[in-house]
Amino acid sequence: MAAGETRWERPSVFPRREVKWFTYLAVVGFFLWSAWDLGAAPGRILEGVGNAAALATDFFPPEATPRQRTRIIEKMLESVAIAMISTLTGILVSVPIAFMAAENISPRPLYTLNRGLIAISRAFNAIIVAIIAVKAVGFGPLAGIITITFKTVGFFSKLLAEDIEDIDMGSVEAVRAAGGSPIQTLLYGVVPQIIPRFAGLSVYRWDINIRTSTIIGIVGAGGIGSVLLTAFNRYDYGYVSAILLAIIAVVLVAEGVSAVVRRRYQ
Amino acid sequence: MLAVSNLEKTYSTGDEALKGVDLAVEGSETVAMIGPSGAGKSTFIRCVNRLTEPTAGSVELDGTELTTLDDDALRAARRDIGMIFQEYNLVERLTVMENVLTGQLGYVSTWQAFRRNFPPETVDRAADILDRVGLGGMADKRVDELSGGQRQRVGIARAVIQEPKILLVDEPTSSLDPETSETVMELLTDIAAERGVPVLINIHEVDLALDHADRIVGLHDGELVFEGTPDELDEAGLDTVYRGADPDRLTDRATNGSQPAEGDRVVVNTTDAASGGV
């Protein structure tokens, strides 16, 4: 065969070249319109940087009176406690939902119902859930526990259900074929296959929950967030930066612990 | 004794995997079912213990009709049916012992199962069987540390501890090298013979079937097209099983005026094939 007789081009997702260019143009156009419409003009950004720099100087040095210091510690412990409790309650609620939301082991109607529950939990940001929880049970850590439990379910059930869907069904079938009951089949066929992932997800969610618990206090759901809001409202920037440093320290420790534990398990 | 009659399976996709198959496995014989991929061998075996629900037909094990059992009765019946799988189907993250004891789950409560609290006799029996299959001392190894041949030995032990009335074996050697296949088949048939358990085995390696089976049945496109001893399986028989019915034989049947009825089968006759071979 003479050279150049075979025409070859890399297969493309676009049926025609014109469609490709039109798509790219549309995407770029949408970005430009968004920036214009939201008023994100370069001039305003520069001005903002100046303001932020001025504010940053107010943040230094971080300072807290002894009373404020006790308040930070007290409320930070509350945040961590909220995270611990709601990680536990969240996982307890999540596990049955995860099993029911796994397509390969759950009947269709149950699967749909539980996937729906998960979708609802994932649809709302923690702050929105916290506002509703505060309305329901009043200010304080209980609202925080409800919020984070609810958010944990959306995350934990979804990821665990996906892991259950990925297991080797052959082993499950073998347990069933030997005469195991449905619960025994779960215990011997399914659970051993998802245990490592379960442990990893639990620690990961614990670390996310610590981060969440430091912020939901802003809407009154307990923890360090409320102190942060008060400090901002009083323009007490030294105090604000002391609180922020405390939050950063706790979150870093939680992330570190989480990373180490997860590495050990996988 | 396992007696299957007129077994049919049509999948929801419309595929007719089994078109009325009759088969009996009795005493302590080893019956090998051969046939090309897609002939319905696995479907047949899976319909016996209803891992796949048959569409029509009857499956009787020692006089109990299995196809109509409710969930509880089916679980009880499955305790008496050992199954060995192509991909071993062990739980990789459990130990060898836990995998073997899985064969006894039907006899303990869920709580006992959860606590791994099996009766001491059962554990003794499991240890004996592990010795027998050559895995003595490996009870606490996790299955994912084992080789393929060792895994299939665990699979055999799990089925044998059930003290089954029949062993269903689905392509036990397809994931193994030829030498390991031979030893695994040898072990499987020996252990079944020692215990007097009949074996129904799906296998596509005809040589292994010829060496180890008492009787061979051939499945082609959902129909039983051959039945006979290993000696009776000749070239013509293999042709029938792997390439569809022999045209000559079809003509014979047509002239005899008998249309192939449901469950009809060609029983290959050695002398006939020798004279009329292609």
Contacts between the chains, C-beta under 8 A, distances in Angstrom:
chain1	res1	chain2	res2	distance
A	168	B	89	7.8
A	168	B	92	7.6
A	170	B	85	6.4
A	170	B	87	5.4
A	170	B	88	8.0
A	170	B	89	3.9
A	171	B	89	5.2
A	171	B	90	6.2
A	171	B	91	4.5
A	171	B	92	7.3
A	173	B	51	5.9
A	173	B	85	7.9
A	173	B	89	6.3
A	174	B	83	6.9
A	174	B	85	6.2
A	174	B	89	3.8
A	174	B	90	7.2
A	174	B	91	7.9
A	174	B	102	7.2
A	174	B	155	8.0
A	174	B	158	7.4
A	175	B	91	7.4
A	175	B	102	5.5
A	175	B	105	6.7
A	176	B	51	7.1
A	176	B	78	7.6
A	177	B	49	5.7
A	177	B	51	5.9
A	177	B	78	6.0
A	177	B	81	7.3
A	177	B	83	4.5
A	178	B	78	6.6
A	178	B	79	7.1
A	178	B	82	7.8
A	178	B	83	7.4
A	178	B	102	5.7
A	178	B	103	4.9
A	178	B	104	7.9
A	178	B	105	6.0
A	178	B	106	6.6
A	178	B	158	6.9
A	178	B	159	7.9
A	178	B	162	6.2
A	179	B	75	5.0
A	179	B	76	6.9
A	179	B	77	7.9
A	179	B	78	4.1
A	179	B	79	3.7
A	179	B	105	6.4
A	179	B	106	3.1
A	179	B	162	7.6
A	180	B	75	7.5
A	180	B	102	7.1
A	180	B	105	4.1
A	180	B	106	6.5
A	180	B	113	7.9
A	181	B	75	6.3
A	181	B	105	7.6
A	181	B	106	7.9
A	181	B	110	6.5
A	183	B	110	4.9
A	184	B	105	4.8
A	184	B	110	5.6
A	184	B	113	5.0
A	187	B	110	7.1
A	187	B	113	5.9
A	187	B	114	5.7
A	188	B	91	6.2
A	188	B	94	7.1
A	188	B	98	7.4
A	188	B	102	5.5
A	188	B	105	6.5
A	188	B	113	6.9
A	189	B	91	6.3
A	192	B	91	5.2
A	192	B	92	7.9
A	192	B	93	4.3
A	192	B	94	5.1
A	193	B	91	7.0
A	193	B	92	7.6
A	193	B	93	6.3
A	195	B	93	7.0
A	196	B	93	7.8
